[in-house]
Amino acid sequence: MLPHTSSPLLSLPGAVAAEGPDEGVAAHYGDPFREQRALAGGSGFVDLSHRGVITVTGPDRLSWLHLLLTQHVSELPPGRATEALILSPHGHIEHALYLVDDGETTWAHVEPGTREALIAYLESMKFFYKVDVTDRTGDIAVTYLPAGSIAEAPEGVVVRETAYGRDLFLPRAQLAEFAAAHGPAAGVLAYEALRVEGHRPRLGLETDHRTIPHELGLIGVAVHLQKGCYRGQETVARVHNLGKPPRRLVFLHLDGSEVSLPAHGAPVRLAADGPEGRQLGFVTTSARHHELGPIALALVKRNVPVDAPLLVGEATAASQETVVEP
């Protein structure tokens, strides 16, 4: 089956299509704050069917993935969710995988637009291992149920359960039926606002071509320090044991009087230096939160004082909370 282009749930009442990396699903269904409150309260669901889905089957699948990923997965128990990275030889983040194994198949969802390169890399590393890598994006849709949801997953659907909710690997043909039974639907704006609040980094937004895992707080989350060799491990070990990462992820509370949110890449400076001051970082994701107001994640230089008032763009004042220690 060919990969999808847009979700059938864009035909739901009030649906407004998302842009950028989330193109193909709904940004919201008419009321992003109501949708956020529903998710925060444990009701509703989010259509993430634009995300790529791959599976790995075969008797060697976990031992093989263990050699390639930053995570310890050689004895991953069925049903246990984990996340992992693939790094460049220099330790920069290239791929992020959100994994679960059902005892026979390892399932992973990945960022939109990344699955082709990921599959090409995995195929190039098969060698003599008994594994098969399959692109399931055309027939499987990722859907998200928030933490606290009492909704039951349809029978036979693989579930990836985390502290902040459940990812369902739902047959794409069942998406409309699932929406009718488990609404109200919430758009990706609501999902992203809660992601930013939870300080959870996202590939392609919180990362650039030189991001290493330490900068995003992914050591111990997606990177296991006591496992065998993998590509980029030398950088991970060296920075962990001998130094500090050059940048760190921070959470920003933005001045609520500004009409528009800062775009991805908006410069971050010390407020004391004004808009002509030296750029010390950039906004990675911004959002409007139903309780906190405008918020953002940003990558800043490690030596930026943790209590320093910041300036985003030309005029938006921001205060910071530490996500990654300097």
N, C-alpha and C positions, 0 to 999 in steps of 0.2 A: 504494500500500500504506500502511496506517495505521502510524504509529510504534509501536514495540514498547512493552511495559510491563515485562517482565522477561526475563532471559536464560534460554534453555533449559539453560544450564550450571548453573543453580541446582539441577538435579536430580542433579548428580554427587554421589558419595558424600562425606559430610562437609561439604557446602556449607552455609555460614552466610551469610544475606543481609546485605548492607551496608545502612547507614542514611545519612540526610542526603543530601548531593549525589551520593553513589554508589549510591543506591537503585536496585535493578534488576539488580545483579550481585552476585557473592559477595565478602564481606569476607575470608573464608578458607575453606579446605577441610579444616580440622581441626588444622593445625599452622602458624601464621603464621611462626614462626622457620625451620622447615624450608623453607617456601616462599620466604622471603627469601634463604636461603643458596643455593637452587637458582637464583634469578634472578641473584644476585651472581656465581654461577659460570657463567652463560651458558646455563642450561637452563630448560625450562618456558616458559610463556607466561601472559599476563594477559588476561582477558576485560574489555574496555573498551567493550562493546557498548551501554552506556547513554549514551555520548557522542553528541552530534549530529554528523551528516555532511552537508555541503553541497557541491555542485559548481557551478562556473561554466564555461559553454561559450560558444563564439562567437569570431569572429576578433579582437574587441576586448578579450577577457577580461583579459589581463595589463596592457595600457595603462590599462584602466578601473580595475582593482584598485589599480594604482599610484597613482591619484589619491586613493583612499579610505584606504589603509592607511599605517601608519608605516614599512613596509618597502619597500625598492627591489625591485620585482618586474617591472618593464616588460620586462626581458630575462632573466627567470628561466629557466635551462636545464631541459629535461626531466629529471626524476629528482632534482633538488636540493631537499632539505628546507629550509624556512625557517619562521619564525614572525613574526607581525605583530599589531598592535593596531589597534583603532579607538578614537579618543579623543573625548571631549566637546569642545565649543567651548572649554572652559576647560582642556583638556589632561588631564582625568581619564580613567582607563582604563574603557572601557565593554565592549569585547569583545576576546578573544584568539583568534587563528586559528592552527592548526598546518597548514602548507600544503605541497603538492607539486603540480607540474604534470607531466602525462604526455605533453605535446606537443599534445594536443587538448583536454584538460579540466584545470581546476585543482580539486584536491580539498582539502578542509579538514575537520578535526574540531575541535569546540568543546565547551565545558563543557555538561553536562546542564542543560536548562532555559533555555538562551540562544539556541538556534537560531531560534526564532520571531521574537524581536525583531531578531536579526541579519538574517534574511531580509527582514523588513519594511523595515529601513533600506536594505539593498542594492537592493531593488526600487524604493524611492523615489528612488534615485540613478541609475537606468539612463538616463534621458533619451533621447538619440538613439543611444546606444552599442549595438553589435550583440553583446549578451550575453544569456544565459539563466541564471538562478539556480534551482537545484533542490534540494529537501530530499530527501536520500537515506537518511535515518536509518531509514526503514522497511525498506529492503532491503540496507543495508550495515552491517556490524558492525566496529568498530575492535578489533583485537587487537594485543597488544604482544609482541614477541620481544626478550629482553634482549641487550645488547651481548655479543658472543662466541658467540651461538647459531649453531649450524651448520644449524639447520632451514631448509628451503627454502620459500619462499612458493609457494602453489599457482599454477599457470600462469594468467596473465592478471590476477592480483591486483595492484593498485597498491600500491607500497611507499614509505613515507616513512622514510628511513634517517638516523639521527642518531648522535652520539657515544655516546649512552647506550642505543641500541636501535633496533628497527625497528617502525614502526606499519604494520599491514596494513589496507587497506580491503577487507575480506573479505565476499563475499556472505553475507548472514545465513543463508541456507539451508544454507551449508556449515559453520556454526559447530560443530555437534556432531561432524561428521566431522573437522574440523580439530583439535578437542580430543582426539579419540581417537588421532590420529596424532602430536600434538606435546606431549603431557603430559609431566610432571605440571602440572596447572593451579595457578596461584598467584592468591591473592585480592588485592583492592585494598589491604588493610592492608600487605602486603609491598611492593607497588608504591609506596605512599605513603611508607613508611619510607625506601626508597631515594631517592625524590624529595626528601624532607627532607634526607637526608644529602648529596644533590647540590646543595642550595641552590636548587632550581628552584621559583620561585613559581607559584602557581595562582590563576587568576581566581576571585573569590568567597571565597577563603580568605585569601590574602595581600593581597587588595585590599578596599577599602571604597569609599564613594561619592566620596572625595576623593584616592584614590591616583594619583600621577603616576609615569610610568615610571622616573624617576631613583631613586625610593625603593627599587625592587626590583632595581636593577642591570640593567635591560632596555635601556639605551642601548647600541647596538652589537649587541645580541642580537635584539630585536624592533623596534628603532627605528633607522632609518638617518638619520644627520645630514646627509648630502649628497644629498638628493633634493628633488623639487619639493614644492609646497605640499600640505598635507592638513589636515583639521580638527584643531585643537589644537596645530598646529606652533609657534605663537607662544610658548606656555607652554614647550614642550620647548626651544626655542632660548634663551629668556630664562633659564631655570634653568641650562641647560648653560653659557651664556656669562657670566652675571652673578651667579649665586648658588649656593646649595646647597639641596637638597630639605629640607623640614621634618622628615622622618622617614627612617629607614634600616632595611633588613632585617638581622636578626642571626640567627645560628645558636646555639642554646642546648644545653648539656649539663645535664640535669636531675638532681637528687638521686635516686638510684636506690632510696632507702628508702621513697619514697612509693608507696602501693598503686595509686592511680589517676593517670592522666595529666591534666594541665590541659586544660580545654575550650577550644575556639576562643573568643577574647575574654577569656580570663582575664587579669587585670591584671598588669603587670610594674612593679616598683618597685626602687629601690636597696635592697640588703639592709641597708645601714646605717640606713635609715629605718624598717625594720620594716613590718608589715602596715598600719599607719595612715599610712604615708608617701604622698607624692604619686604618683599613677599616671603613669608615663612611657612606657607602651606597652601592647601586648597580644599574647598568643599568637595566632598565625594557624593553625598546624598542629602537633600533637604526635604522636609515634609511639614505638613500642618497636623499637629496632634490634637485630638479632641479635648485633652486636659492641659497639656503642657504648652500649647500654642506652637509657634514656629520653632522647629528644632533641626539639627543637622548632625551629620558625621563629617569629620575632616581629618586629613593627614597633615601633621605639622612637624617641623623639625624637633628632634628630641629635646633640645635645650631650651625650647620655649617655656618660660616659667608657668607652672601649673595653675597659678592664681592670677595670671595676667589677663586683664580685659583685652578682647580682641576686636578687630574690625574686619568684617567680611565684605568684599567688593569695595564700593566707594563710600558706603554710608551706613551699613548695617552693624550695629553694636552686637557683640556676642560675649557671653561668659562660657567658660569651659568646665567640663567634668572629665576627670581622668578615666580613660579606658585602658590604655597601656601605660604602665609606669615609665617615667623617663630614665 
